[in-house]
Amino acid sequence: MKKTTTSAESISPSNEPLRRRAQALGLWGVLSRWSELGEEPWVQRVVTLEEEARQARSLERRIQQARIGRFKPMADFDRRWPKRIDLELLDEVFQFDFLADGGNVILVGPNGVGKTMIAKNLAHQAVLRGHTARFTTASELLNDLAAQEAGSALSRRLRHYLSPDLLAIDEVGYLESSSRHADLLFEIVTRRDGERSIVLTTNKPFAAWNEMFPSAGCTVSLVDRLTHKAEILEIRADSYRAKEAKERAAERAKRRAATRAARKSPGSRGEVEP
């Protein structure tokens, strides 16, 4: 009696990884005839093209959802400008070990020293590595949550900020906040604690956080939760934005002076030689 060959028996060991890839993509038509088509050269090409297309769509979707906006790459960060910065720690956080551990990164320093630039680059690199991320300012996040009615509406909105692998919160401390805002930030930090990472920028040392939330009772607990598993990068420098503004103004003045000199030179348009 002739033995019937099953599809499982027809799958060679070298062919099995490709079959699993096709299964992950849901190519059910090809899979239903795998014993016949599995060894065809074009199947490998189809599977690879579909994987690449889905990866590209996934990356595009995650970049849009991250809402990072425009930013300068870290190659433009002037590592010599800060008076104080732990460059070794800066390089270390871009290895993203903190993300695997559910830890946080806190960037502390005055205005214009590159905190937002670093935070946006961390969010962008996390997305490129296959993670989900969301960038927001503290005022946008807290005002958004405070506008929700308590109950199901607030719970749904909270999930919006709890679900990304990395949540970047920019400009904490730039505006005085209410105790309601403090409670909402505490809720975010507590529910992400040890599970999903936060990158946070602030111009206030932790000792001054009571000034941000003067009527809140959770400030000490908030700082404790936030710093529990955190890399803290302190930057001390004059404003780099102010430096760039002065350089641009000097360059414009130089161009204007050159233009005036060219207009006054003999033989230039509008000038009459004596």
VEXMIKOL-251004 format. One record per residue (C-alpha): residue number from 1; residue in three letters; x, y, z. Coordinates in steps of 0.02 Angstrom, whole numbers, plus 32768, in hexadecimal, padded with zeros to 4 digits. Layout:
# VEXMIKOL-251004
+-----+------+------+-------+------+
! pos ! code ! east ! north !   up !
+-----+------+------+-------+------+
! NUM !  ALA !    X !     Y !    Z !
...
+-----+------+------+-------+------+
END
This chain:
# VEXMIKOL-251004
+-----+------+------+-------+------+
! pos ! code ! east ! north !   up !
+-----+------+------+-------+------+
!   1 !  MET ! 8000 !  8000 ! 8000 !
!   2 !  LYS ! 8044 !  80AB ! 7FCF !
!   3 !  LYS ! 8069 !  811D ! 8062 !
!   4 !  THR ! 8018 !  81C7 ! 805E !
!   5 !  THR ! 8091 !  8257 ! 8077 !
!   6 !  THR ! 8055 !  82DC ! 80F1 !
!   7 !  SER ! 8081 !  8394 ! 80E6 !
!   8 !  ALA ! 80E2 !  8386 ! 818A !
!   9 !  GLU ! 814D !  82F8 ! 8144 !
!  10 !  SER ! 8174 !  835E ! 80A8 !
!  11 !  ILE ! 81BE !  83F0 ! 8109 !
!  12 !  SER ! 827B !  83E6 ! 810C !
!  13 !  PRO ! 82D9 !  842A ! 81A4 !
!  14 !  SER ! 8323 !  84B6 ! 813A !
!  15 !  ASN ! 8275 !  84E5 ! 80FC !
!  16 !  GLU ! 8222 !  84EF ! 81A7 !
!  17 !  PRO ! 8262 !  859F ! 81D8 !
!  18 !  LEU ! 821B !  85E5 ! 8136 !
!  19 !  ARG ! 8174 !  8591 ! 8158 !
!  20 !  ARG ! 816E !  85DF ! 8205 !
!  21 !  ARG ! 8191 !  868B ! 81BA !
!  22 !  ALA ! 8104 !  8673 ! 813D !
!  23 !  GLN ! 8092 !  863D ! 81CB !
!  24 !  ALA ! 80BE !  86D9 ! 8231 !
!  25 !  LEU ! 808C !  8741 ! 819A !
!  26 !  GLY ! 7FE8 !  86E4 ! 8183 !
!  27 !  LEU ! 800C !  86A9 ! 80D2 !
!  28 !  TRP ! 7F88 !  8623 ! 80E1 !
!  29 !  GLY ! 7F72 !  8603 ! 8027 !
!  30 !  VAL ! 8029 !  85D6 ! 8013 !
!  31 !  LEU ! 802A !  8574 ! 80B6 !
!  32 !  SER ! 7F96 !  850A ! 807F !
!  33 !  ARG ! 8001 !  84CA ! 7FEE !
!  34 !  TRP ! 80A8 !  84CE ! 8048 !
!  35 !  SER ! 80DA !  841D ! 8017 !
!  36 !  GLU ! 80CA !  8453 ! 7F63 !
!  37 !  LEU ! 8109 !  8508 ! 7F6C !
!  38 !  GLY ! 817E !  850E ! 8002 !
!  39 !  GLU ! 821A !  84E9 ! 7F9C !
!  40 !  GLU ! 81F3 !  8564 ! 7F11 !
!  41 !  PRO ! 8277 !  85F0 ! 7F09 !
!  42 !  TRP ! 81F5 !  8679 ! 7EF9 !
!  43 !  VAL ! 81A7 !  864E ! 7FA2 !
!  44 !  GLN ! 8243 !  868B ! 7FFD !
!  45 !  ARG ! 823A !  872E ! 7F9D !
!  46 !  VAL ! 8181 !  8748 ! 7FC0 !
!  47 !  VAL ! 8198 !  8729 ! 807A !
!  48 !  THR ! 822D !  87A1 ! 8083 !
!  49 !  LEU ! 81D2 !  882B ! 8024 !
!  50 !  GLU ! 8138 !  881C ! 8093 !
!  51 !  GLU ! 81A3 !  8822 ! 8131 !
!  52 !  GLU ! 81FD !  88BD ! 80F4 !
!  53 !  ALA ! 815C !  8914 ! 80C4 !
!  54 !  ARG ! 810B !  88F0 ! 816C !
!  55 !  GLN ! 81A6 !  892A ! 81CB !
!  56 !  ALA ! 81A6 !  89CD ! 8169 !
!  57 !  ARG ! 80ED !  89E9 ! 818D !
!  58 !  SER ! 8107 !  89C0 ! 8244 !
!  59 !  LEU ! 8198 !  8A3B ! 8251 !
!  60 !  GLU ! 8137 !  8AC5 ! 81FA !
!  61 !  ARG ! 80A1 !  8AA8 ! 826D !
!  62 !  ARG ! 810C !  8AAA ! 830B !
!  63 !  ILE ! 8167 !  8B49 ! 82D5 !
!  64 !  GLN ! 80C0 !  8BA1 ! 82B8 !
!  65 !  GLN ! 807C !  8B65 ! 835F !
!  66 !  ALA ! 811A !  8B9F ! 83BA !
!  67 !  ARG ! 80F5 !  8C55 ! 8389 !
!  68 !  ILE ! 81AB !  8C85 ! 839C !
!  69 !  GLY ! 81A7 !  8D15 ! 8321 !
!  70 !  ARG ! 8242 !  8D68 ! 82DB !
!  71 !  PHE ! 82E8 !  8D52 ! 8334 !
!  72 !  LYS ! 83A3 !  8D59 ! 8318 !
!  73 !  PRO ! 8402 !  8CB3 ! 8315 !
!  74 !  MET ! 847E !  8C8E ! 83A0 !
!  75 !  ALA ! 850B !  8CA9 ! 8323 !
!  76 !  ASP ! 84E3 !  8D64 ! 8335 !
!  77 !  PHE ! 84F2 !  8D61 ! 83F3 !
!  78 !  ASP ! 858E !  8DC5 ! 8423 !
!  79 !  ARG ! 85DC !  8D55 ! 84A7 !
!  80 !  ARG ! 865D !  8DDA ! 84D1 !
!  81 !  TRP ! 85DF !  8E63 ! 84F9 !
!  82 !  PRO ! 859B !  8E2B ! 85A4 !
!  83 !  LYS ! 8600 !  8E5D ! 863C !
!  84 !  ARG ! 85C4 !  8DBE ! 8690 !
!  85 !  ILE ! 8581 !  8D1E ! 8644 !
!  86 !  ASP ! 85A4 !  8C65 ! 8658 !
!  87 !  LEU ! 85CB !  8C38 ! 85A4 !
!  88 !  GLU ! 85E5 !  8B81 ! 85D0 !
!  89 !  LEU ! 8535 !  8B79 ! 8619 !
!  90 !  LEU ! 84F1 !  8BD6 ! 8581 !
!  91 !  ASP ! 853A !  8B50 ! 850F !
!  92 !  GLU ! 84FD !  8AC7 ! 8584 !
!  93 !  VAL ! 8446 !  8AF9 ! 8581 !
!  94 !  PHE ! 8448 !  8AEB ! 84C3 !
!  95 !  GLN ! 846F !  8A32 ! 84DA !
!  96 !  PHE ! 83BC !  8A26 ! 8520 !
!  97 !  ASP ! 83E1 !  89AC ! 85AD !
!  98 !  PHE ! 836C !  8A16 ! 8617 !
!  99 !  LEU ! 82DC !  89F0 ! 85A1 !
! 100 !  ALA ! 82F2 !  8934 ! 85B5 !
! 101 !  ASP ! 82ED !  894B ! 8673 !
! 102 !  GLY ! 8259 !  89C2 ! 8676 !
! 103 !  GLY ! 82CA !  8A4B ! 86BA !
! 104 !  ASN ! 82C2 !  8B07 ! 86A0 !
! 105 !  VAL ! 8335 !  8B8F ! 865E !
! 106 !  ILE ! 832B !  8C3B ! 86AC !
! 107 !  LEU ! 837E !  8CD0 ! 865A !
! 108 !  VAL ! 839A !  8D62 ! 86D1 !
! 109 !  GLY ! 83DB !  8E0E ! 86A1 !
! 110 !  PRO ! 83B0 !  8EC2 ! 8675 !
! 111 !  ASN ! 835B !  8EFB ! 85D6 !
! 112 !  GLY ! 83AF !  8EE6 ! 852E !
! 113 !  VAL ! 8434 !  8E63 ! 855A !
! 114 !  GLY ! 83F3 !  8DD4 ! 84ED !
! 115 !  LYS ! 837E !  8D73 ! 8560 !
! 116 !  THR ! 82EF !  8D70 ! 84E3 !
! 117 !  MET ! 8365 !  8D42 ! 8456 !
! 118 !  ILE ! 83A5 !  8CAC ! 84B7 !
! 119 !  ALA ! 82F5 !  8C77 ! 84EA !
! 120 !  LYS ! 82B5 !  8C7E ! 8437 !
! 121 !  ASN ! 834A !  8C1B ! 83F8 !
! 122 !  LEU ! 832D !  8B96 ! 847D !
! 123 !  ALA ! 8276 !  8B87 ! 844A !
! 124 !  HIS ! 82A4 !  8B7E ! 8391 !
! 125 !  GLN ! 832C !  8AFC ! 83AA !
! 126 !  ALA ! 82B6 !  8A93 ! 8414 !
! 127 !  VAL ! 8239 !  8A91 ! 8384 !
! 128 !  LEU ! 82C2 !  8A60 ! 8308 !
! 129 !  ARG ! 82EE !  89D0 ! 837C !
! 130 !  GLY ! 823D !  898D ! 8370 !
! 131 !  HIS ! 81EF !  89D9 ! 840B !
! 132 !  THR ! 815B !  8A4C ! 841F !
! 133 !  ALA ! 8176 !  8AFD ! 8461 !
! 134 !  ARG ! 8117 !  8B9D ! 8482 !
! 135 !  PHE ! 815F !  8C4C ! 8497 !
! 136 !  THR ! 80FB !  8CD3 ! 84F0 !
! 137 !  THR ! 8116 !  8D6D ! 8559 !
! 138 !  ALA ! 80E4 !  8D67 ! 860F !
! 139 !  SER ! 8063 !  8DF0 ! 85F7 !
! 140 !  GLU ! 8014 !  8D97 ! 8563 !
! 141 !  LEU ! 800B !  8CF1 ! 85BF !
! 142 !  LEU ! 7FC8 !  8D36 ! 8664 !
! 143 !  ASN ! 7F4C !  8DAE ! 8616 !
! 144 !  ASP ! 7F0D !  8D23 ! 85A6 !
! 145 !  LEU ! 7EEF !  8CAF ! 863A !
! 146 !  ALA ! 7EA8 !  8D37 ! 86A9 !
! 147 !  ALA ! 7E27 !  8D60 ! 8624 !
! 148 !  GLN ! 7DDE !  8CB1 ! 862F !
! 149 !  GLU ! 7D4E !  8C89 ! 86A0 !
! 150 !  ALA ! 7D78 !  8C0E ! 8729 !
! 151 !  GLY ! 7D4D !  8B59 ! 8707 !
! 152 !  SER ! 7D4D !  8B00 ! 8661 !
! 153 !  ALA ! 7D80 !  8B98 ! 85F8 !
! 154 !  LEU ! 7E19 !  8BB6 ! 8663 !
! 155 !  SER ! 7E45 !  8AFD ! 8664 !
! 156 !  ARG ! 7E40 !  8AF7 ! 85A6 !
! 157 !  ARG ! 7EAE !  8B91 ! 8597 !
! 158 !  LEU ! 7F29 !  8B4F ! 8617 !
! 159 !  ARG ! 7F42 !  8AB3 ! 85AC !
! 160 !  HIS ! 7F7A !  8B27 ! 8520 !
! 161 !  TYR ! 8012 !  8B56 ! 858A !
! 162 !  LEU ! 8029 !  8AAF ! 85E3 !
! 163 !  SER ! 8036 !  8A3F ! 854A !
! 164 !  PRO ! 80D6 !  8A7A ! 84F0 !
! 165 !  ASP ! 8177 !  8A22 ! 851C !
! 166 !  LEU ! 81C7 !  8ACD ! 8534 !
! 167 !  LEU ! 816E !  8B6C ! 8569 !
! 168 !  ALA ! 81D3 !  8C0D ! 8556 !
! 169 !  ILE ! 8191 !  8C9C ! 85C2 !
! 170 !  ASP ! 81E3 !  8D42 ! 859A !
! 171 !  GLU ! 81ED !  8DE5 ! 85FE !
! 172 !  VAL ! 81B6 !  8DAB ! 86AB !
! 173 !  GLY ! 81C7 !  8E40 ! 871D !
! 174 !  TYR ! 81B6 !  8ECE ! 86A1 !
! 175 !  LEU ! 8109 !  8EFA ! 86E2 !
! 176 !  GLU ! 80C2 !  8EF1 ! 8791 !
! 177 !  SER ! 8044 !  8E63 ! 8798 !
! 178 !  SER ! 7FAF !  8E3B ! 8804 !
! 179 !  SER ! 7F9C !  8DAB ! 887D !
! 180 !  ARG ! 7F29 !  8D5C ! 87FB !
! 181 !  HIS ! 7FB8 !  8D5E ! 877F !
! 182 !  ALA ! 802E !  8D15 ! 8801 !
! 183 !  ASP ! 7FB4 !  8C87 ! 8824 !
! 184 !  LEU ! 7FA4 !  8C60 ! 876A !
! 185 !  LEU ! 8061 !  8C60 ! 874F !
! 186 !  PHE ! 8072 !  8BEF ! 87E8 !
! 187 !  GLU ! 7FF1 !  8B7A ! 879C !
! 188 !  ILE ! 8053 !  8B70 ! 86F9 !
! 189 !  VAL ! 80F9 !  8B52 ! 8751 !
! 190 !  THR ! 80B1 !  8AD2 ! 87CA !
! 191 !  ARG ! 8059 !  8A6A ! 8746 !
! 192 !  ARG ! 80F1 !  8A69 ! 86D5 !
! 193 !  ASP ! 816B !  8A48 ! 8764 !
! 194 !  GLY ! 81DD !  89B5 ! 873D !
! 195 !  GLU ! 8177 !  8983 ! 86A5 !
! 196 !  ARG ! 818D !  8A0A ! 8621 !
! 197 !  SER ! 820E !  8A94 ! 8617 !
! 198 !  ILE ! 8200 !  8B50 ! 8629 !
! 199 !  VAL ! 8278 !  8BD0 ! 85E2 !
! 200 !  LEU ! 825A !  8C74 ! 863D !
! 201 !  THR ! 82A9 !  8D21 ! 862C !
! 202 !  THR ! 82A2 !  8DA4 ! 86B4 !
! 203 !  ASN ! 82F4 !  8E49 ! 86DC !
! 204 !  LYS ! 82D7 !  8E31 ! 8796 !
! 205 !  PRO ! 8342 !  8DCB ! 880F !
! 206 !  PHE ! 82DB !  8D4D ! 886F !
! 207 !  ALA ! 82ED !  8DB4 ! 890F !
! 208 !  ALA ! 8288 !  8E3C ! 88BA !
! 209 !  TRP ! 81F9 !  8DCE ! 887C !
! 210 !  ASN ! 818E !  8E06 ! 890E !
! 211 !  GLU ! 818E !  8EB1 ! 88BC !
! 212 !  MET ! 8140 !  8E65 ! 881F !
! 213 !  PHE ! 80B6 !  8E0F ! 8880 !
! 214 !  PRO ! 80A6 !  8E80 ! 891A !
! 215 !  SER ! 8001 !  8E39 ! 8956 !
! 216 !  ALA ! 801F !  8D82 ! 892B !
! 217 !  GLY ! 803E !  8CFD ! 89AD !
! 218 !  CYS ! 8088 !  8C7B ! 8938 !
! 219 !  THR ! 8124 !  8CD8 ! 88FD !
! 220 !  VAL ! 819F !  8C76 ! 8968 !
! 221 !  SER ! 8153 !  8BD1 ! 8932 !
! 222 !  LEU ! 8151 !  8C0C ! 887D !
! 223 !  VAL ! 820B !  8C32 ! 887E !
! 224 !  ASP ! 822F !  8B8F ! 88D9 !
! 225 !  ARG ! 81D2 !  8B26 ! 8858 !
! 226 !  LEU ! 821B !  8B85 ! 87C6 !
! 227 !  THR ! 82D0 !  8B76 ! 87FF !
! 228 !  HIS ! 82C3 !  8AC4 ! 8842 !
! 229 !  LYS ! 830B !  8A75 ! 87A3 !
! 230 !  ALA ! 834B !  8B0F ! 8749 !
! 231 !  GLU ! 83E6 !  8B4D ! 86F2 !
! 232 !  ILE ! 83F6 !  8C05 ! 871E !
! 233 !  LEU ! 8457 !  8C6F ! 86A1 !
! 234 !  GLU ! 847C !  8D1E ! 86DF !
! 235 !  ILE ! 84B0 !  8DA2 ! 8660 !
! 236 !  ARG ! 84FE !  8E46 ! 8694 !
! 237 !  ALA ! 851B !  8EC1 ! 8608 !
! 238 !  ASP ! 84F0 !  8F6C ! 85C5 !
! 239 !  SER ! 845E !  8F69 ! 854E !
! 240 !  TYR ! 8493 !  8F1C ! 84AA !
! 241 !  ARG ! 83FD !  8F6C ! 8456 !
! 242 !  ALA ! 8439 !  9017 ! 8490 !
! 243 !  LYS ! 84E6 !  8FED ! 844D !
! 244 !  GLU ! 849D !  8FBD ! 83A3 !
! 245 !  ALA ! 8432 !  905B ! 83A1 !
! 246 !  LYS ! 84CC !  90C8 ! 83BE !
! 247 !  GLU ! 852C !  906C ! 8336 !
! 248 !  ARG ! 849C !  9083 ! 82BA !
! 249 !  ALA ! 848F !  913C ! 82E6 !
! 250 !  ALA ! 854B !  9151 ! 82CD !
! 251 !  GLU ! 8542 !  90F8 ! 8226 !
! 252 !  ARG ! 84B2 !  9166 ! 81EB !
! 253 !  ALA ! 8511 !  9202 ! 8221 !
! 254 !  LYS ! 85AA !  91C6 ! 81C2 !
! 255 !  ARG ! 8543 !  91AA ! 8123 !
! 256 !  ARG ! 84F1 !  9255 ! 8131 !
! 257 !  ALA ! 859B !  92A9 ! 8148 !
! 258 !  ALA ! 85DD !  924E ! 80AF !
! 259 !  THR ! 8546 !  9285 ! 8049 !
! 260 !  ARG ! 855C !  933B ! 807E !
! 261 !  ALA ! 8615 !  9335 ! 8053 !
! 262 !  ALA ! 85EF !  92EC ! 7FA7 !
! 263 !  ARG ! 8571 !  9377 ! 7F83 !
! 264 !  LYS ! 85EE !  93FD ! 7FB0 !
! 265 !  SER ! 867E !  93B5 ! 7F48 !
! 266 !  PRO ! 86AE !  9412 ! 7EA6 !
! 267 !  GLY ! 8657 !  93CE ! 7E0B !
! 268 !  SER ! 85C5 !  9383 ! 7E6D !
! 269 !  ARG ! 8514 !  93A5 ! 7E32 !
! 270 !  GLY ! 84D2 !  944D ! 7E68 !
! 271 !  GLU ! 857F !  9494 ! 7E8D !
! 272 !  VAL ! 85CE !  951C ! 7E20 !
! 273 !  GLU ! 868A !  9521 ! 7E12 !
! 274 !  PRO ! 86D6 !  95CB ! 7E31 !
+-----+------+------+-------+------+
END
